[in-house]
Amino acid sequence: MRKIKKLILVLSTLLVASGSFPLIALSCVKTHPQKPAQIVAGVKTNDQLKLTEEQAKNVPKSIVITDGGPLKDKSFNQSAWEGLIAFGEQNNLAFDKYDAAEIKENKFDDGYKAALNNGYKYWILPGFSHIDAMTKFYAANKAAMKEKGVVLITIDFDFSDKADPGDCVSILYKTKEGGFLAGYAAGAFLSETETAEANRTVSSFGGSNDPGPGDFIEGFYKGIYYWNTKNAGKEVHTKAKKVDLSTGYEPGPTMTASIDNVLSQEAKMVLPVAGSATDEVLSREKFSDKYIIGVDVDQSQIVAKKQETFFTSITKGIGQATYDVISALISGKQLDKYATGYEPGKKNALLNKGYKDNWVGIAPTRIPGDKGKIATEAFEKAKNVFKNLEQKDLEWLNSKRSKLEAGSIEHKDSQETIDALSELLFK
């Protein structure tokens, strides 16, 4: 038994570049070799989506292919993987029926080819970094993919308009809504806890000029802007007219320079949207007597230190959405609810859900004491305001406009929109 366990561990660490994934189906092992030790997504299974005994025996293979970052990133990639794990464990599937591949050095083609060659039907692709790579791969390999019945489940990017009908389900999140909640709550919190106007300040940065990171920041700044329009004399401001959306997602000179710049601004609250950047900010000496906001998952639960500085995290239900969609597709149950519009071999689906569907939200504060109570009260204020937004304000929130006024211009991309908002908030 000990030798078997060693073999499993060796197989489970094979790299994508080798062109193969672990094929493990040993009943004596109850936990997938690549299951993270620390669970972050909090996926809830649904008995109504459980496979029949016959379906479980003949289940097609599914795989999560990361977007270039590590699989166990305690964030986006890991959340999608945990969604697939929940599906596998609920149905007691053999490990060769569900797995994950970690893309390294941006070698997406290696991962796609290995998935194709090893007979994986459902490819779960978390993250917009897949867009260009999959566009090229799909065009070059469409015939082979269709022959093997490959179905793409794309998370946080829309591929449904590029894939042939029946080949794709795309999952999007109205992240701006979660950002708005955090931003409005930040306004309510800082206006009550900081008597000095100089301390009612925020700053942010992101990994790239894409909606993935951009929507967090845009929604956050729009929430603050909306607070300011309703609370004269209690306004919250930015410390710079522009926001850096070019830090990348891994530690290095570019990210270091951006973090140094942001912390030198001495903003009271910081929103980093760049992979490992949250840990990087928390490790700095200059991050003292400040608050931070996490993204994707409740990052306060996974950082090693300074948990008490987390005002909140803007969350996406990545793991839950992955579980819901893969379960519905394979079981054939409740497709109209969890994969609305999808018809195998006939129609693709584009799912785009937000706060009211529990696909985005904000995590509880970790700030202790009386200030923590004020933060919690601020969250409730923000939720009530959001629930009562007029349709025109919801349209503004989910648009690329910076100003509330009807007829104001639509900006071309995340960078332009966020810079315009940052300038509106600057003082």
VMD Tcl script that draws the C-alpha trace (Angstrom):
set ca {
  {0.00 0.00 0.00}
  {2.86 2.38 0.82}
  {4.42 1.77 -2.60}
  {1.08 2.42 -4.29}
  {0.74 5.76 -2.50}
  {4.23 6.76 -3.62}
  {3.33 5.92 -7.22}
  {0.20 8.05 -7.01}
  {2.14 11.03 -5.74}
  {4.70 10.67 -8.53}
  {2.01 10.46 -11.19}
  {0.14 13.45 -9.81}
  {3.15 15.72 -10.19}
  {3.69 15.11 -13.90}
  {4.03 18.37 -15.79}
  {1.81 19.44 -18.65}
  {4.88 19.62 -20.87}
  {5.15 15.83 -20.74}
  {1.91 15.59 -22.70}
  {0.11 13.45 -20.15}
  {-1.94 13.72 -16.99}
  {-2.22 11.29 -14.09}
  {-4.49 8.34 -14.74}
  {-5.38 7.17 -11.25}
  {-8.33 4.94 -10.39}
  {-7.36 3.16 -7.19}
  {-10.31 2.60 -4.89}
  {-8.13 2.52 -1.77}
  {-7.42 6.24 -2.14}
  {-10.27 8.52 -1.03}
  {-8.73 11.94 -1.68}
  {-7.54 13.15 -5.07}
  {-3.72 13.50 -5.02}
  {-4.00 17.11 -6.20}
  {-6.70 18.17 -3.74}
  {-5.54 21.31 -1.88}
  {-4.85 20.94 1.82}
  {-6.62 24.23 2.52}
  {-10.05 24.62 0.92}
  {-11.04 28.16 -0.09}
  {-14.17 27.99 -2.26}
  {-16.77 26.54 0.12}
  {-18.68 24.63 -2.56}
  {-22.11 23.27 -1.63}
  {-23.21 20.11 -3.42}
  {-26.77 19.59 -4.61}
  {-28.39 16.16 -4.34}
  {-30.65 17.03 -7.26}
  {-27.58 17.20 -9.51}
  {-26.08 13.91 -8.39}
  {-25.36 11.36 -11.11}
  {-27.25 8.11 -11.31}
  {-25.26 4.95 -10.68}
  {-25.24 4.22 -14.41}
  {-24.11 7.77 -15.27}
  {-21.28 7.54 -12.74}
  {-20.04 4.31 -14.32}
  {-19.88 5.90 -17.77}
  {-19.00 9.47 -16.85}
  {-16.85 11.39 -19.38}
  {-13.53 12.86 -18.24}
  {-13.21 16.46 -17.06}
  {-10.19 18.65 -16.42}
  {-9.33 22.10 -15.07}
  {-6.53 23.79 -17.03}
  {-5.06 26.76 -15.17}
  {-4.66 30.20 -16.71}
  {-0.89 30.28 -16.27}
  {-0.70 30.68 -12.52}
  {-0.29 27.86 -10.00}
  {-3.14 25.40 -9.46}
  {-3.13 25.82 -5.69}
  {-3.15 29.61 -5.79}
  {-5.75 29.87 -2.99}
  {-7.74 31.94 -5.45}
  {-9.08 31.65 -8.99}
  {-7.52 28.44 -10.31}
  {-7.90 26.59 -7.05}
  {-11.54 27.61 -6.71}
  {-12.42 26.14 -10.10}
  {-10.52 22.97 -9.22}
  {-12.38 22.68 -5.92}
  {-15.65 22.91 -7.85}
  {-14.63 19.95 -10.00}
  {-13.37 18.05 -6.94}
  {-16.77 18.53 -5.27}
  {-18.43 16.99 -8.34}
  {-15.98 14.08 -8.36}
  {-16.27 13.37 -4.65}
  {-20.05 13.64 -4.59}
  {-20.27 10.95 -7.26}
  {-17.36 8.85 -5.95}
  {-15.61 9.06 -9.31}
  {-12.28 7.43 -10.08}
  {-9.41 9.91 -10.25}
  {-8.82 9.30 -13.94}
  {-12.24 10.87 -14.54}
  {-11.35 14.32 -13.20}
  {-8.03 16.11 -12.91}
  {-6.17 19.40 -13.20}
  {-3.28 20.64 -15.31}
  {-1.00 23.49 -14.29}
  {0.15 25.60 -17.22}
  {3.71 26.85 -16.86}
  {5.67 29.39 -18.90}
  {2.46 30.21 -20.84}
  {2.63 26.88 -22.70}
  {-1.12 26.67 -23.13}
  {-0.91 24.57 -26.29}
  {0.90 21.82 -24.39}
  {-1.96 21.65 -21.91}
  {-4.65 21.69 -24.57}
  {-2.93 19.01 -26.65}
  {-2.47 16.78 -23.62}
  {-6.14 17.17 -22.67}
  {-7.18 16.31 -26.23}
  {-4.85 13.32 -26.52}
  {-5.93 11.93 -23.15}
  {-9.63 12.02 -23.93}
  {-10.92 14.78 -21.66}
  {-14.39 15.85 -22.81}
  {-15.05 18.81 -20.50}
  {-12.28 21.42 -20.35}
  {-12.71 23.95 -17.55}
  {-10.68 27.05 -18.36}
  {-10.57 29.59 -15.50}
  {-9.26 33.03 -16.39}
  {-9.07 35.40 -19.32}
  {-5.45 34.44 -20.04}
  {-6.91 31.55 -22.03}
  {-8.62 33.80 -24.58}
  {-5.90 34.25 -27.20}
  {-4.40 30.79 -26.71}
  {-7.73 28.97 -27.01}
  {-8.84 31.11 -29.96}
  {-5.80 29.95 -31.93}
  {-5.94 26.36 -30.70}
  {-9.65 25.99 -31.40}
  {-9.25 27.30 -34.94}
  {-6.41 24.88 -35.65}
  {-7.86 21.83 -33.87}
  {-11.62 22.23 -34.15}
  {-12.12 19.07 -36.19}
  {-10.25 16.90 -33.69}
  {-12.04 18.53 -30.75}
  {-15.45 18.01 -32.33}
  {-14.61 14.40 -33.15}
  {-13.90 13.77 -29.47}
  {-16.90 15.80 -28.32}
  {-14.93 18.42 -26.37}
  {-17.04 20.98 -24.51}
  {-15.36 24.13 -23.17}
  {-16.42 25.68 -19.87}
  {-14.79 29.10 -19.85}
  {-14.71 31.09 -16.63}
  {-14.46 34.88 -16.55}
  {-14.30 35.21 -20.33}
  {-16.80 34.74 -23.12}
  {-15.90 32.16 -25.74}
  {-19.48 31.29 -26.66}
  {-19.37 33.58 -29.69}
  {-16.19 31.94 -31.01}
  {-17.04 28.26 -30.55}
  {-19.40 26.30 -32.77}
  {-22.91 25.78 -31.36}
  {-22.93 23.22 -28.57}
  {-19.18 23.44 -27.93}
  {-19.10 25.98 -25.08}
  {-20.61 27.28 -21.86}
  {-19.15 30.61 -20.73}
  {-19.40 31.78 -17.13}
  {-19.15 35.50 -16.40}
  {-19.54 37.42 -13.17}
  {-20.97 40.87 -12.61}
  {-17.89 41.70 -10.56}
  {-18.63 45.41 -10.65}
  {-21.60 44.72 -8.39}
  {-19.40 43.17 -5.71}
  {-16.92 46.00 -6.16}
  {-19.72 48.54 -5.77}
  {-20.77 46.97 -2.46}
  {-17.19 47.16 -1.16}
  {-16.74 50.72 -2.42}
  {-19.95 52.10 -0.96}
  {-19.23 50.32 2.32}
  {-15.70 51.76 2.32}
  {-17.21 55.22 2.03}
  {-19.55 54.60 4.95}
  {-16.78 53.05 7.06}
  {-14.01 55.58 6.45}
  {-16.33 58.56 6.87}
  {-17.20 57.33 10.37}
  {-13.84 56.01 11.56}
  {-11.53 58.68 10.10}
  {-12.13 62.23 11.28}
  {-9.24 63.61 9.23}
  {-10.14 64.03 5.56}
  {-6.58 63.00 4.60}
  {-7.30 59.52 5.96}
  {-10.52 59.03 4.01}
  {-8.51 57.78 1.05}
  {-8.15 54.70 -1.15}
  {-5.77 53.37 -3.79}
  {-5.61 50.39 -6.12}
  {-3.66 48.59 -8.83}
  {-4.21 45.63 -11.16}
  {-2.35 42.97 -13.09}
  {-3.49 43.91 -16.60}
  {-5.82 46.11 -18.62}
  {-8.58 43.50 -18.81}
  {-12.11 43.21 -17.41}
  {-10.96 40.39 -15.10}
  {-9.01 42.67 -12.73}
  {-10.48 45.89 -14.05}
  {-14.08 45.21 -13.05}
  {-13.10 44.81 -9.39}
  {-11.49 48.24 -9.35}
  {-14.09 49.93 -11.53}
  {-16.94 48.67 -9.34}
  {-15.06 49.67 -6.18}
  {-14.44 53.20 -7.41}
  {-18.03 53.51 -8.64}
  {-19.27 52.49 -5.20}
  {-17.16 55.23 -3.61}
  {-18.27 57.73 -6.25}
  {-21.91 56.87 -5.57}
  {-21.32 57.29 -1.83}
  {-19.78 60.70 -2.44}
  {-22.77 61.88 -4.49}
  {-25.11 61.07 -1.60}
  {-22.97 62.18 1.36}
  {-21.64 65.70 0.98}
  {-18.92 66.50 3.50}
  {-18.10 62.83 4.04}
  {-16.45 62.13 0.70}
  {-13.72 59.54 0.19}
  {-10.94 60.28 -2.30}
  {-8.18 58.63 -4.31}
  {-4.52 59.56 -3.94}
  {-3.68 59.46 -7.66}
  {-5.38 60.36 -10.93}
  {-4.29 57.15 -12.65}
  {-4.26 53.48 -11.68}
  {-1.52 51.06 -12.70}
  {-3.02 48.07 -14.55}
  {0.26 46.58 -15.72}
  {1.83 44.90 -12.68}
  {1.44 41.32 -13.91}
  {0.43 38.50 -11.60}
  {3.70 37.18 -10.25}
  {6.24 38.85 -7.92}
  {8.95 40.72 -9.79}
  {10.41 44.16 -10.44}
  {7.27 45.49 -12.15}
  {4.95 44.48 -9.33}
  {7.43 45.67 -6.71}
  {7.64 49.13 -8.28}
  {3.85 49.45 -8.44}
  {3.37 48.37 -4.83}
  {6.07 50.82 -3.70}
  {4.31 53.59 -5.57}
  {0.87 52.79 -4.16}
  {2.09 52.50 -0.58}
  {4.00 55.77 -0.90}
  {0.64 57.46 -1.54}
  {-0.32 56.65 2.07}
  {-3.93 55.75 1.23}
  {-5.86 54.33 4.17}
  {-7.33 51.44 2.16}
  {-5.73 49.47 -0.69}
  {-7.31 47.17 -3.28}
  {-4.69 44.98 -5.04}
  {-6.01 42.92 -7.99}
  {-2.95 41.09 -9.24}
  {-2.65 37.48 -8.11}
  {-0.02 37.23 -5.39}
  {0.06 41.01 -4.89}
  {-2.11 40.84 -1.77}
  {0.57 38.87 0.08}
  {3.21 41.22 -1.26}
  {1.40 44.29 0.07}
  {0.85 42.70 3.47}
  {4.55 41.89 3.79}
  {5.66 45.52 3.44}
  {6.66 47.64 6.41}
  {4.87 50.60 4.83}
  {1.59 48.71 5.08}
  {0.98 49.87 8.61}
  {-2.24 51.23 10.11}
  {-4.00 50.56 6.80}
  {-6.77 48.31 5.49}
  {-6.76 45.93 2.54}
  {-9.42 44.37 0.32}
  {-9.04 40.88 -1.12}
  {-10.48 39.51 -4.37}
  {-11.97 36.30 -5.81}
  {-12.18 34.47 -2.46}
  {-12.13 35.53 1.19}
  {-8.40 36.11 1.23}
  {-8.36 36.90 4.94}
  {-8.72 33.16 5.55}
  {-5.65 32.19 3.56}
  {-2.99 34.81 4.29}
  {-0.30 34.07 6.85}
  {-0.45 37.39 8.68}
  {-2.29 40.67 9.20}
  {-5.73 39.09 8.81}
  {-7.09 41.84 11.03}
  {-6.37 44.43 8.31}
  {-8.95 42.96 5.90}
  {-11.88 45.32 5.47}
  {-13.47 42.71 3.19}
  {-12.87 40.64 0.06}
  {-14.82 41.03 -3.18}
  {-15.77 37.44 -3.93}
  {-16.75 35.40 -6.95}
  {-18.55 32.08 -6.69}
  {-16.00 30.40 -8.95}
  {-16.03 27.00 -7.29}
  {-19.80 26.94 -6.91}
  {-20.41 27.98 -10.52}
  {-17.97 25.32 -11.74}
  {-19.71 22.64 -9.70}
  {-23.19 23.76 -10.76}
  {-22.40 23.86 -14.46}
  {-20.35 20.65 -14.75}
  {-22.93 18.76 -12.67}
  {-25.81 20.00 -14.81}
  {-24.02 19.26 -18.09}
  {-23.04 15.70 -17.19}
  {-26.20 14.74 -15.29}
  {-28.49 16.45 -17.79}
  {-30.50 17.78 -14.85}
  {-31.64 21.38 -14.35}
  {-29.84 22.60 -17.45}
  {-32.36 25.43 -17.72}
  {-31.25 26.70 -14.30}
  {-27.51 26.09 -14.23}
  {-26.62 26.16 -17.94}
  {-29.44 28.32 -19.25}
  {-29.71 28.22 -23.03}
  {-27.24 25.38 -23.58}
  {-28.24 22.53 -25.87}
  {-25.67 19.76 -26.51}
  {-24.51 19.97 -30.10}
  {-26.93 22.81 -30.85}
  {-26.52 25.94 -28.72}
  {-23.83 27.56 -26.59}
  {-24.64 29.32 -23.33}
  {-23.42 32.59 -21.85}
  {-24.10 32.83 -18.12}
  {-23.64 36.24 -16.50}
  {-24.78 36.54 -12.90}
  {-24.18 38.88 -10.02}
  {-25.09 39.70 -6.46}
  {-28.74 38.64 -6.49}
  {-27.72 35.16 -7.72}
  {-24.96 34.86 -5.09}
  {-22.29 34.69 -7.79}
  {-20.55 37.78 -6.41}
  {-20.50 39.31 -2.96}
  {-18.38 40.66 -0.12}
  {-16.79 38.67 2.69}
  {-17.16 39.46 6.40}
  {-14.68 41.96 7.82}
  {-11.76 40.80 9.93}
  {-11.27 44.18 11.58}
  {-11.65 43.66 15.34}
  {-13.54 45.60 17.99}
  {-15.78 48.61 17.50}
  {-14.36 49.39 14.07}
  {-15.28 45.88 12.98}
  {-18.87 46.53 14.06}
  {-18.87 49.76 12.07}
  {-17.58 47.86 9.02}
  {-20.35 45.28 9.35}
  {-22.95 48.04 9.60}
  {-21.42 49.65 6.52}
  {-21.85 46.38 4.59}
  {-25.55 46.32 5.45}
  {-25.93 49.92 4.31}
  {-24.23 49.08 1.02}
  {-26.43 46.03 0.44}
  {-29.59 48.02 1.08}
  {-28.46 50.78 -1.26}
  {-27.62 48.26 -3.99}
  {-30.98 46.49 -3.67}
  {-32.74 49.82 -4.16}
  {-30.68 51.15 -7.06}
  {-32.77 52.50 -9.91}
  {-32.44 50.79 -13.28}
  {-30.53 53.75 -14.71}
  {-27.97 53.46 -11.91}
  {-27.59 49.71 -12.44}
  {-27.01 50.37 -16.12}
  {-24.33 52.92 -15.24}
  {-22.66 50.48 -12.85}
  {-22.44 47.74 -15.45}
  {-21.42 50.11 -18.26}
  {-18.04 51.64 -19.11}
  {-19.22 55.12 -18.17}
  {-17.49 56.92 -15.34}
  {-20.05 59.65 -14.70}
  {-23.59 59.03 -13.46}
  {-25.17 61.60 -15.74}
  {-27.31 60.20 -18.54}
  {-25.55 60.49 -21.88}
  {-22.05 60.60 -20.40}
  {-19.40 58.99 -22.58}
  {-18.55 55.29 -22.68}
  {-14.84 54.69 -22.26}
  {-12.98 52.27 -24.52}
  {-11.49 49.89 -21.95}
  {-10.86 49.21 -18.26}
  {-7.80 51.47 -18.07}
  {-9.58 54.50 -19.49}
  {-12.69 53.97 -17.35}
  {-10.77 53.47 -14.10}
  {-8.47 56.42 -14.73}
  {-11.52 58.62 -15.35}
  {-13.08 57.43 -12.09}
  {-9.82 57.89 -10.19}
  {-9.60 61.46 -11.44}
  {-13.21 62.12 -10.40}
  {-12.34 60.90 -6.90}
  {-8.94 62.58 -6.68}
  {-8.28 65.35 -4.21}
}
mol new
graphics top color blue
foreach p $ca { graphics top sphere $p radius 0.5 }
foreach p [lrange $ca 0 end-1] q [lrange $ca 1 end] { graphics top cylinder $p $q radius 0.2 }
display resetview
